[in-house]
Every structure is written in C-alpha cells, then in structure tokens.
Amino acid sequence: METTTIQIRKALKKKLEELKAYPNETMDQLIERLADSKIDYEPLSEEEIKGIEKGLADIKAGRVYTLEEVRKKLGIK
C-alpha cells in the first residue's frame, strides 16, 4: 500500500474522529467509507428523471392536493 501524508486542521481531525464507525477504524478506512458514500452506484434513469420533472411541473402549476383535501375527498378522518 502506498501512503500519503496530508495536513489538516486540528478541528477537522476532531470532526473526522467523531465520524468513525467504531473506535479502531483507521483514517484510511474512514476516508474511503466517506468517499464511497458520495458515489451514486444507482443513478436515476431517464424515465425517473422525466417523472420527477413532471411532478415538479405539476407542483408549479398547482395540480396538487393537500393531505387534508385527499382525506376529505375520500371521506377519511
């Protein structure tokens, strides 16, 4: 394994220490886990994106119902 030294502020080191999953987790493991958590292994499909865009357009156009309106329409208390 190749190693690299980096310089970080003490306050950042403390934050990283607080993010450890367990006390003996190494900084290497912690940084890898944090980096992996930011990778989207299942990106949205075009169909999902279009559905989201349609939903946002409905919201902007006022084509939505509040929970109260739906309950009233369905006769649910």
C-alpha positions in Angstrom: 0.0 0.0 0.0 1.3 3.4 -0.9 1.0 6.0 1.8 0.5 9.8 1.5 0.7 12.4 4.3 -1.8 15.2 4.3 -2.1 18.3 6.5 -5.5 19.0 8.1 -6.6 21.4 10.8 -7.0 20.0 14.3 -10.7 20.9 14.2 -11.2 18.8 11.1 -9.3 15.9 12.6 -11.6 16.1 15.6 -14.6 16.0 13.2 -13.2 13.0 11.4 -12.6 11.2 14.7 -16.2 11.7 15.6 -17.4 10.2 12.3 -15.6 6.9 13.0 -17.9 3.9 12.8 -16.0 2.2 15.6 -13.1 3.3 17.8 -10.4 1.4 15.9 -11.4 2.4 12.4 -8.4 3.9 10.7 -8.4 7.2 9.0 -7.8 5.3 5.7 -11.0 3.3 6.3 -12.9 6.3 7.4 -12.0 8.4 4.4 -12.7 5.5 2.0 -16.1 5.0 3.6 -16.9 8.7 3.3 -15.8 8.8 -0.3 -17.8 5.7 -1.2 -20.9 7.2 0.4 -20.8 10.0 -2.1 -20.8 7.7 -5.2 -24.2 7.0 -6.7 -24.0 3.4 -7.8 -27.6 3.5 -9.0 -28.1 6.8 -10.9 -31.6 7.8 -11.9 -32.9 6.5 -15.2 -34.2 8.9 -17.9 -37.7 7.7 -17.1 -37.3 8.6 -13.4 -35.9 12.0 -14.2 -38.8 12.7 -16.5 -41.2 11.6 -13.8 -39.6 14.0 -11.3 -39.6 16.8 -13.8 -43.4 16.2 -14.4 -44.1 16.2 -10.7 -42.2 19.5 -10.2 -44.2 21.0 -13.2 -47.4 19.8 -11.5 -46.4 21.4 -8.3 -45.6 24.7 -10.0 -48.9 24.6 -11.9 -50.9 23.9 -8.7 -52.0 20.5 -9.9 -51.6 19.0 -6.4 -53.8 18.1 -3.5 -53.1 18.6 0.2 -53.4 15.7 2.5 -56.5 17.3 4.0 -58.1 17.6 0.6 -57.4 14.0 -0.2 -58.8 12.8 3.1 -62.0 15.0 2.6 -62.5 13.7 -0.9 -62.1 10.0 0.2 -64.1 10.5 3.4 -61.2 9.7 5.7 -60.7 11.4 9.0 
